[in-house]
Amino acid sequence: MAESDRDLDQRLERAIMSLLERRADTASICPSDAARSVYEGDDDGWRALMEPARRAAWRLVAAGEVEVTQSGRPVAESETRGPVRIRRAHR
């Protein structure tokens, strides 16, 4: 049975938060880290999860849990071009 989109979304959100919890407060992760952590194959199939991982990050931004950054500074979704990093929100 195929995983529902909502289940995948939740797994990616949990993966992002779990990966960040295991790192220093100032550390960041790449969306690919979350994609790789939920992908269950041993090939490059995790790449298909990159956009869902980015969307999960933006949902967590909206919830105030994380920041998406480029060149070390927080960016809005509409500003992003190219690679991004995810870090815990500074509260």
C-alpha positions, 0 to 999 in steps of 0.5 A: 500500500502506498504511503499517503501524501499526509503520512509522508509530510509528517514523516519529513517534518519529524525527520527535520526536527529529529535531525536538528535535535541531534545537532548543536543549537546553531547547526543546520541541515540540508533538505536532502538530509531529511529526504535521505532519512525517510527514504527506504531504498538504497539507490538515489530514489531519495531525490524524489523527496527533495521538493516534499522535504522543502515543503515540509521545511516551509510548513515548519517555518510557518509553525515557528519551529525552524528557519530556512536560510541561504548564505546564513541568513533567514529567507522567505520562500519567495526569495529562495533560489538554489540550495537552502539550509534549515536550522532551529528558529531563534526564539 
